[in-house]
Amino acid sequence: MEAWSALLALIVLVANLIAIVQIWRSRIEVGRKIIWSLVVVLLPVVGLVMWFVAAGHFAKVRF
């Protein structure tokens, strides 16, 4: 059971790092980049889902 927890934690960590890299490579303002980065770091799973939904669905319209 501990192996599954460690694997899940590693997957979430890698996904958060990918999200943060995508945030800083996007064309949004620096202030929004900081806010999105904080959301992803402080709320790892929820922030990650929020970013991927916002970046995927609204990327062509908002960013």
PDB file of N, CA, C and O in Angstrom:
ATOM      1  N   MET A   1       0.818  -1.193   0.000  1.00  0.00           N
ATOM      2  CA  MET A   1       0.000   0.000   0.000  1.00  0.00           C
ATOM      3  C   MET A   1       0.863   1.259   0.000  1.00  0.00           C
ATOM      4  O   MET A   1       0.516   2.256  -0.633  1.00  0.00           O
ATOM      5  N   GLU A   2       1.996   1.208   0.717  1.00  0.00           N
ATOM      6  CA  GLU A   2       2.878   2.371   0.757  1.00  0.00           C
ATOM      7  C   GLU A   2       3.498   2.650  -0.609  1.00  0.00           C
ATOM      8  O   GLU A   2       3.765   3.802  -0.950  1.00  0.00           O
ATOM      9  N   ALA A   3       3.722   1.611  -1.377  1.00  0.00           N
ATOM     10  CA  ALA A   3       4.298   1.796  -2.704  1.00  0.00           C
ATOM     11  C   ALA A   3       3.332   2.573  -3.594  1.00  0.00           C
ATOM     12  O   ALA A   3       3.758   3.422  -4.377  1.00  0.00           O
ATOM     13  N   TRP A   4       2.030   2.288  -3.479  1.00  0.00           N
ATOM     14  CA  TRP A   4       1.037   3.009  -4.272  1.00  0.00           C
ATOM     15  C   TRP A   4       0.977   4.472  -3.872  1.00  0.00           C
ATOM     16  O   TRP A   4       0.843   5.350  -4.725  1.00  0.00           O
ATOM     17  N   SER A   5       1.076   4.735  -2.580  1.00  0.00           N
ATOM     18  CA  SER A   5       1.054   6.121  -2.109  1.00  0.00           C
ATOM     19  C   SER A   5       2.264   6.890  -2.624  1.00  0.00           C
ATOM     20  O   SER A   5       2.146   8.036  -3.059  1.00  0.00           O
ATOM     21  N   ALA A   6       3.420   6.251  -2.571  1.00  0.00           N
ATOM     22  CA  ALA A   6       4.638   6.898  -3.064  1.00  0.00           C
ATOM     23  C   ALA A   6       4.557   7.138  -4.568  1.00  0.00           C
ATOM     24  O   ALA A   6       4.978   8.186  -5.059  1.00  0.00           O
ATOM     25  N   LEU A   7       4.019   6.174  -5.290  1.00  0.00           N
ATOM     26  CA  LEU A   7       3.877   6.323  -6.735  1.00  0.00           C
ATOM     27  C   LEU A   7       2.902   7.448  -7.077  1.00  0.00           C
ATOM     28  O   LEU A   7       3.165   8.250  -7.973  1.00  0.00           O
ATOM     29  N   LEU A   8       1.795   7.508  -6.375  1.00  0.00           N
ATOM     30  CA  LEU A   8       0.816   8.566  -6.599  1.00  0.00           C
ATOM     31  C   LEU A   8       1.410   9.936  -6.275  1.00  0.00           C
ATOM     32  O   LEU A   8       1.196  10.897  -7.014  1.00  0.00           O
ATOM     33  N   ALA A   9       2.152  10.027  -5.178  1.00  0.00           N
ATOM     34  CA  ALA A   9       2.791  11.287  -4.810  1.00  0.00           C
ATOM     35  C   ALA A   9       3.805  11.713  -5.876  1.00  0.00           C
ATOM     36  O   ALA A   9       3.902  12.897  -6.199  1.00  0.00           O
ATOM     37  N   LEU A  10       4.544  10.778  -6.411  1.00  0.00           N
ATOM     38  CA  LEU A  10       5.517  11.082  -7.459  1.00  0.00           C
ATOM     39  C   LEU A  10       4.823  11.554  -8.736  1.00  0.00           C
ATOM     40  O   LEU A  10       5.294  12.484  -9.392  1.00  0.00           O
ATOM     41  N   ILE A  11       3.718  10.922  -9.086  1.00  0.00           N
ATOM     42  CA  ILE A  11       2.952  11.333 -10.276  1.00  0.00           C
ATOM     43  C   ILE A  11       2.422  12.753 -10.105  1.00  0.00           C
ATOM     44  O   ILE A  11       2.504  13.559 -11.032  1.00  0.00           O
ATOM     45  N   VAL A  12       1.883  13.065  -8.934  1.00  0.00           N
ATOM     46  CA  VAL A  12       1.367  14.410  -8.669  1.00  0.00           C
ATOM     47  C   VAL A  12       2.502  15.426  -8.710  1.00  0.00           C
ATOM     48  O   VAL A  12       2.328  16.519  -9.248  1.00  0.00           O
ATOM     49  N   LEU A  13       3.653  15.085  -8.153  1.00  0.00           N
ATOM     50  CA  LEU A  13       4.798  15.998  -8.171  1.00  0.00           C
ATOM     51  C   LEU A  13       5.265  16.291  -9.591  1.00  0.00           C
ATOM     52  O   LEU A  13       5.508  17.447  -9.937  1.00  0.00           O
ATOM     53  N   VAL A  14       5.390  15.267 -10.404  1.00  0.00           N
ATOM     54  CA  VAL A  14       5.818  15.452 -11.793  1.00  0.00           C
ATOM     55  C   VAL A  14       4.782  16.268 -12.563  1.00  0.00           C
ATOM     56  O   VAL A  14       5.145  17.158 -13.332  1.00  0.00           O
ATOM     57  N   ALA A  15       3.503  15.975 -12.365  1.00  0.00           N
ATOM     58  CA  ALA A  15       2.451  16.724 -13.050  1.00  0.00           C
ATOM     59  C   ALA A  15       2.460  18.196 -12.621  1.00  0.00           C
ATOM     60  O   ALA A  15       2.249  19.081 -13.450  1.00  0.00           O
ATOM     61  N   ASN A  16       2.701  18.460 -11.336  1.00  0.00           N
ATOM     62  CA  ASN A  16       2.781  19.847 -10.868  1.00  0.00           C
ATOM     63  C   ASN A  16       3.968  20.567 -11.488  1.00  0.00           C
ATOM     64  O   ASN A  16       3.852  21.732 -11.868  1.00  0.00           O
ATOM     65  N   LEU A  17       5.099  19.899 -11.595  1.00  0.00           N
ATOM     66  CA  LEU A  17       6.263  20.519 -12.226  1.00  0.00           C
ATOM     67  C   LEU A  17       5.992  20.838 -13.694  1.00  0.00           C
ATOM     68  O   LEU A  17       6.384  21.895 -14.189  1.00  0.00           O
ATOM     69  N   ILE A  18       5.327  19.929 -14.379  1.00  0.00           N
ATOM     70  CA  ILE A  18       4.968  20.173 -15.782  1.00  0.00           C
ATOM     71  C   ILE A  18       4.018  21.362 -15.886  1.00  0.00           C
ATOM     72  O   ILE A  18       4.161  22.201 -16.775  1.00  0.00           O
ATOM     73  N   ALA A  19       3.050  21.432 -14.975  1.00  0.00           N
ATOM     74  CA  ALA A  19       2.100  22.552 -14.995  1.00  0.00           C
ATOM     75  C   ALA A  19       2.809  23.877 -14.741  1.00  0.00           C
ATOM     76  O   ALA A  19       2.509  24.872 -15.399  1.00  0.00           O
ATOM     77  N   ILE A  20       3.743  23.902 -13.797  1.00  0.00           N
ATOM     78  CA  ILE A  20       4.454  25.142 -13.493  1.00  0.00           C
ATOM     79  C   ILE A  20       5.308  25.570 -14.684  1.00  0.00           C
ATOM     80  O   ILE A  20       5.379  26.758 -14.997  1.00  0.00           O
ATOM     81  N   VAL A  21       5.951  24.624 -15.343  1.00  0.00           N
ATOM     82  CA  VAL A  21       6.728  24.964 -16.539  1.00  0.00           C
ATOM     83  C   VAL A  21       5.812  25.521 -17.620  1.00  0.00           C
ATOM     84  O   VAL A  21       6.161  26.501 -18.278  1.00  0.00           O
ATOM     85  N   GLN A  22       4.648  24.913 -17.812  1.00  0.00           N
ATOM     86  CA  GLN A  22       3.701  25.418 -18.808  1.00  0.00           C
ATOM     87  C   GLN A  22       3.191  26.802 -18.435  1.00  0.00           C
ATOM     88  O   GLN A  22       2.999  27.650 -19.305  1.00  0.00           O
ATOM     89  N   ILE A  23       2.974  27.029 -17.166  1.00  0.00           N
ATOM     90  CA  ILE A  23       2.508  28.347 -16.710  1.00  0.00           C
ATOM     91  C   ILE A  23       3.538  29.405 -17.068  1.00  0.00           C
ATOM     92  O   ILE A  23       3.182  30.451 -17.611  1.00  0.00           O
ATOM     93  N   TRP A  24       4.800  29.156 -16.776  1.00  0.00           N
ATOM     94  CA  TRP A  24       5.835  30.162 -17.009  1.00  0.00           C
ATOM     95  C   TRP A  24       6.214  30.288 -18.475  1.00  0.00           C
ATOM     96  O   TRP A  24       6.840  31.276 -18.860  1.00  0.00           O
ATOM     97  N   ARG A  25       5.854  29.318 -19.302  1.00  0.00           N
ATOM     98  CA  ARG A  25       6.099  29.435 -20.739  1.00  0.00           C
ATOM     99  C   ARG A  25       4.931  30.083 -21.472  1.00  0.00           C
ATOM    100  O   ARG A  25       5.048  30.418 -22.651  1.00  0.00           O
ATOM    101  N   SER A  26       3.807  30.263 -20.783  1.00  0.00           N
ATOM    102  CA  SER A  26       2.632  30.850 -21.427  1.00  0.00           C
ATOM    103  C   SER A  26       2.817  32.353 -21.601  1.00  0.00           C
ATOM    104  O   SER A  26       3.748  32.946 -21.057  1.00  0.00           O
ATOM    105  N   ARG A  27       1.909  32.959 -22.374  1.00  0.00           N
ATOM    106  CA  ARG A  27       2.003  34.382 -22.697  1.00  0.00           C
ATOM    107  C   ARG A  27       1.160  35.260 -21.776  1.00  0.00           C
ATOM    108  O   ARG A  27       0.852  36.396 -22.137  1.00  0.00           O
ATOM    109  N   ILE A  28       0.784  34.774 -20.612  1.00  0.00           N
ATOM    110  CA  ILE A  28       0.001  35.586 -19.688  1.00  0.00           C
ATOM    111  C   ILE A  28       0.930  36.515 -18.901  1.00  0.00           C
ATOM    112  O   ILE A  28       2.147  36.335 -18.907  1.00  0.00           O
ATOM    113  N   GLU A  29       0.348  37.504 -18.227  1.00  0.00           N
ATOM    114  CA  GLU A  29       1.133  38.464 -17.473  1.00  0.00           C
ATOM    115  C   GLU A  29       1.838  37.785 -16.308  1.00  0.00           C
ATOM    116  O   GLU A  29       1.423  36.721 -15.848  1.00  0.00           O
ATOM    117  N   VAL A  30       2.910  38.415 -15.839  1.00  0.00           N
ATOM    118  CA  VAL A  30       3.717  37.844 -14.759  1.00  0.00           C
ATOM    119  C   VAL A  30       2.893  37.683 -13.480  1.00  0.00           C
ATOM    120  O   VAL A  30       3.044  36.691 -12.767  1.00  0.00           O
ATOM    121  N   GLY A  31       2.032  38.643 -13.193  1.00  0.00           N
ATOM    122  CA  GLY A  31       1.195  38.545 -11.993  1.00  0.00           C
ATOM    123  C   GLY A  31       0.306  37.317 -12.008  1.00  0.00           C
ATOM    124  O   GLY A  31       0.160  36.638 -10.992  1.00  0.00           O
ATOM    125  N   ARG A  32      -0.285  37.033 -13.151  1.00  0.00           N
ATOM    126  CA  ARG A  32      -1.124  35.837 -13.265  1.00  0.00           C
ATOM    127  C   ARG A  32      -0.294  34.565 -13.188  1.00  0.00           C
ATOM    128  O   ARG A  32      -0.742  33.553 -12.649  1.00  0.00           O
ATOM    129  N   LYS A  33       0.921  34.622 -13.731  1.00  0.00           N
ATOM    130  CA  LYS A  33       1.809  33.456 -13.627  1.00  0.00           C
ATOM    131  C   LYS A  33       2.120  33.151 -12.175  1.00  0.00           C
ATOM    132  O   LYS A  33       2.126  31.990 -11.767  1.00  0.00           O
ATOM    133  N   ILE A  34       2.380  34.191 -11.394  1.00  0.00           N
ATOM    134  CA  ILE A  34       2.671  33.999  -9.971  1.00  0.00           C
ATOM    135  C   ILE A  34       1.461  33.422  -9.253  1.00  0.00           C
ATOM    136  O   ILE A  34       1.591  32.493  -8.455  1.00  0.00           O
ATOM    137  N   ILE A  35       0.285  33.970  -9.535  1.00  0.00           N
ATOM    138  CA  ILE A  35      -0.938  33.475  -8.886  1.00  0.00           C
ATOM    139  C   ILE A  35      -1.194  32.018  -9.259  1.00  0.00           C
ATOM    140  O   ILE A  35      -1.479  31.201  -8.384  1.00  0.00           O
ATOM    141  N   TRP A  36      -1.097  31.680 -10.545  1.00  0.00           N
ATOM    142  CA  TRP A  36      -1.318  30.298 -10.967  1.00  0.00           C
ATOM    143  C   TRP A  36      -0.290  29.361 -10.339  1.00  0.00           C
ATOM    144  O   TRP A  36      -0.627  28.252  -9.923  1.00  0.00           O
ATOM    145  N   SER A  37       0.946  29.803 -10.273  1.00  0.00           N
ATOM    146  CA  SER A  37       1.992  28.972  -9.666  1.00  0.00           C
ATOM    147  C   SER A  37       1.684  28.714  -8.201  1.00  0.00           C
ATOM    148  O   SER A  37       1.843  27.593  -7.718  1.00  0.00           O
ATOM    149  N   LEU A  38       1.246  29.743  -7.493  1.00  0.00           N
ATOM    150  CA  LEU A  38       0.889  29.567  -6.083  1.00  0.00           C
ATOM    151  C   LEU A  38      -0.297  28.629  -5.914  1.00  0.00           C
ATOM    152  O   LEU A  38      -0.320  27.808  -4.997  1.00  0.00           O
ATOM    153  N   VAL A  39      -1.275  28.749  -6.791  1.00  0.00           N
ATOM    154  CA  VAL A  39      -2.435  27.849  -6.719  1.00  0.00           C
ATOM    155  C   VAL A  39      -1.996  26.401  -6.913  1.00  0.00           C
ATOM    156  O   VAL A  39      -2.441  25.513  -6.186  1.00  0.00           O
ATOM    157  N   VAL A  40      -1.130  26.164  -7.888  1.00  0.00           N
ATOM    158  CA  VAL A  40      -0.674  24.801  -8.167  1.00  0.00           C
ATOM    159  C   VAL A  40       0.169  24.270  -7.019  1.00  0.00           C
ATOM    160  O   VAL A  40       0.067  23.093  -6.673  1.00  0.00           O
ATOM    161  N   VAL A  41       0.998  25.119  -6.423  1.00  0.00           N
ATOM    162  CA  VAL A  41       1.863  24.665  -5.332  1.00  0.00           C
ATOM    163  C   VAL A  41       1.073  24.457  -4.036  1.00  0.00           C
ATOM    164  O   VAL A  41       1.280  23.467  -3.334  1.00  0.00           O
ATOM    165  N   LEU A  42       0.174  25.384  -3.722  1.00  0.00           N
ATOM    166  CA  LEU A  42      -0.555  25.299  -2.455  1.00  0.00           C
ATOM    167  C   LEU A  42      -1.707  24.296  -2.483  1.00  0.00           C
ATOM    168  O   LEU A  42      -2.054  23.727  -1.448  1.00  0.00           O
ATOM    169  N   LEU A  43      -2.290  24.077  -3.633  1.00  0.00           N
ATOM    170  CA  LEU A  43      -3.368  23.102  -3.795  1.00  0.00           C
ATOM    171  C   LEU A  43      -2.954  22.112  -4.887  1.00  0.00           C
ATOM    172  O   LEU A  43      -3.444  22.210  -6.012  1.00  0.00           O
ATOM    173  N   PRO A  44      -2.072  21.171  -4.585  1.00  0.00           N
ATOM    174  CA  PRO A  44      -1.444  20.363  -5.632  1.00  0.00           C
ATOM    175  C   PRO A  44      -2.411  19.695  -6.604  1.00  0.00           C
ATOM    176  O   PRO A  44      -2.253  19.846  -7.816  1.00  0.00           O
ATOM    177  N   VAL A  45      -3.382  18.981  -6.123  1.00  0.00           N
ATOM    178  CA  VAL A  45      -4.269  18.244  -7.022  1.00  0.00           C
ATOM    179  C   VAL A  45      -5.323  19.176  -7.621  1.00  0.00           C
ATOM    180  O   VAL A  45      -5.541  19.171  -8.832  1.00  0.00           O
ATOM    181  N   VAL A  46      -5.969  19.963  -6.785  1.00  0.00           N
ATOM    182  CA  VAL A  46      -7.020  20.870  -7.250  1.00  0.00           C
ATOM    183  C   VAL A  46      -6.440  21.936  -8.182  1.00  0.00           C
ATOM    184  O   VAL A  46      -7.011  22.222  -9.235  1.00  0.00           O
ATOM    185  N   GLY A  47      -5.310  22.520  -7.794  1.00  0.00           N
ATOM    186  CA  GLY A  47      -4.681  23.528  -8.628  1.00  0.00           C
ATOM    187  C   GLY A  47      -4.232  22.978  -9.966  1.00  0.00           C
ATOM    188  O   GLY A  47      -4.322  23.654 -10.990  1.00  0.00           O
ATOM    189  N   LEU A  48      -3.750  21.753  -9.950  1.00  0.00           N
ATOM    190  CA  LEU A  48      -3.318  21.094 -11.181  1.00  0.00           C
ATOM    191  C   LEU A  48      -4.501  20.898 -12.128  1.00  0.00           C
ATOM    192  O   LEU A  48      -4.408  21.189 -13.321  1.00  0.00           O
ATOM    193  N   VAL A  49      -5.589  20.413 -11.594  1.00  0.00           N
ATOM    194  CA  VAL A  49      -6.787  20.210 -12.418  1.00  0.00           C
ATOM    195  C   VAL A  49      -7.300  21.541 -12.941  1.00  0.00           C
ATOM    196  O   VAL A  49      -7.671  21.652 -14.109  1.00  0.00           O
ATOM    197  N   MET A  50      -7.323  22.552 -12.076  1.00  0.00           N
ATOM    198  CA  MET A  50      -7.796  23.872 -12.498  1.00  0.00           C
ATOM    199  C   MET A  50      -6.942  24.430 -13.635  1.00  0.00           C
ATOM    200  O   MET A  50      -7.474  24.973 -14.603  1.00  0.00           O
ATOM    201  N   TRP A  51      -5.616  24.296 -13.520  1.00  0.00           N
ATOM    202  CA  TRP A  51      -4.742  24.826 -14.566  1.00  0.00           C
ATOM    203  C   TRP A  51      -4.947  24.093 -15.881  1.00  0.00           C
ATOM    204  O   TRP A  51      -5.072  24.727 -16.929  1.00  0.00           O
ATOM    205  N   PHE A  52      -4.983  22.757 -15.841  1.00  0.00           N
ATOM    206  CA  PHE A  52      -5.133  22.025 -17.087  1.00  0.00           C
ATOM    207  C   PHE A  52      -6.486  22.278 -17.745  1.00  0.00           C
ATOM    208  O   PHE A  52      -6.578  22.287 -18.972  1.00  0.00           O
ATOM    209  N   VAL A  53      -7.525  22.483 -16.963  1.00  0.00           N
ATOM    210  CA  VAL A  53      -8.825  22.824 -17.537  1.00  0.00           C
ATOM    211  C   VAL A  53      -8.776  24.224 -18.140  1.00  0.00           C
ATOM    212  O   VAL A  53      -9.224  24.435 -19.267  1.00  0.00           O
ATOM    213  N   ALA A  54      -8.230  25.177 -17.389  1.00  0.00           N
ATOM    214  CA  ALA A  54      -8.169  26.556 -17.874  1.00  0.00           C
ATOM    215  C   ALA A  54      -7.242  26.679 -19.076  1.00  0.00           C
ATOM    216  O   ALA A  54      -7.580  27.360 -20.044  1.00  0.00           O
ATOM    217  N   ALA A  55      -6.100  26.045 -19.035  1.00  0.00           N
ATOM    218  CA  ALA A  55      -5.141  26.154 -20.136  1.00  0.00           C
ATOM    219  C   ALA A  55      -5.620  25.382 -21.365  1.00  0.00           C
ATOM    220  O   ALA A  55      -5.401  25.830 -22.490  1.00  0.00           O
ATOM    221  N   GLY A  56      -6.251  24.262 -21.177  1.00  0.00           N
ATOM    222  CA  GLY A  56      -6.696  23.470 -22.310  1.00  0.00           C
ATOM    223  C   GLY A  56      -7.945  24.017 -22.961  1.00  0.00           C
ATOM    224  O   GLY A  56      -8.023  24.098 -24.187  1.00  0.00           O
ATOM    225  N   HIS A  57      -8.914  24.391 -22.161  1.00  0.00           N
ATOM    226  CA  HIS A  57     -10.206  24.814 -22.694  1.00  0.00           C
ATOM    227  C   HIS A  57     -10.182  26.260 -23.177  1.00  0.00           C
ATOM    228  O   HIS A  57     -10.736  26.574 -24.231  1.00  0.00           O
ATOM    229  N   PHE A  58      -9.549  27.131 -22.417  1.00  0.00           N
ATOM    230  CA  PHE A  58      -9.592  28.549 -22.729  1.00  0.00           C
ATOM    231  C   PHE A  58      -8.282  29.073 -23.314  1.00  0.00           C
ATOM    232  O   PHE A  58      -8.137  30.283 -23.488  1.00  0.00           O
ATOM    233  N   ALA A  59      -7.346  28.214 -23.614  1.00  0.00           N
ATOM    234  CA  ALA A  59      -6.016  28.661 -24.047  1.00  0.00           C
ATOM    235  C   ALA A  59      -6.087  29.559 -25.274  1.00  0.00           C
ATOM    236  O   ALA A  59      -5.386  30.569 -25.334  1.00  0.00           O
ATOM    237  N   LYS A  60      -6.906  29.218 -26.238  1.00  0.00           N
ATOM    238  CA  LYS A  60      -6.970  30.016 -27.457  1.00  0.00           C
ATOM    239  C   LYS A  60      -7.698  31.330 -27.247  1.00  0.00           C
ATOM    240  O   LYS A  60      -7.469  32.293 -27.979  1.00  0.00           O
ATOM    241  N   VAL A  61      -8.572  31.376 -26.253  1.00  0.00           N
ATOM    242  CA  VAL A  61      -9.371  32.572 -26.023  1.00  0.00           C
ATOM    243  C   VAL A  61      -8.687  33.516 -25.033  1.00  0.00           C
ATOM    244  O   VAL A  61      -8.623  34.722 -25.271  1.00  0.00           O
ATOM    245  N   ARG A  62      -8.179  32.977 -23.934  1.00  0.00           N
ATOM    246  CA  ARG A  62      -7.714  33.821 -22.842  1.00  0.00           C
ATOM    247  C   ARG A  62      -6.222  34.039 -22.810  1.00  0.00           C
ATOM    248  O   ARG A  62      -5.785  35.086 -22.332  1.00  0.00           O
ATOM    249  N   PHE A  63      -5.402  33.098 -23.299  1.00  0.00           N
ATOM    250  CA  PHE A  63      -3.947  33.225 -23.119  1.00  0.00           C
ATOM    251  C   PHE A  63      -3.279  33.631 -24.397  1.00  0.00           C
ATOM    252  O   PHE A  63      -2.058  33.786 -24.434  1.00  0.00           O
TER     253      PHE A  63
END
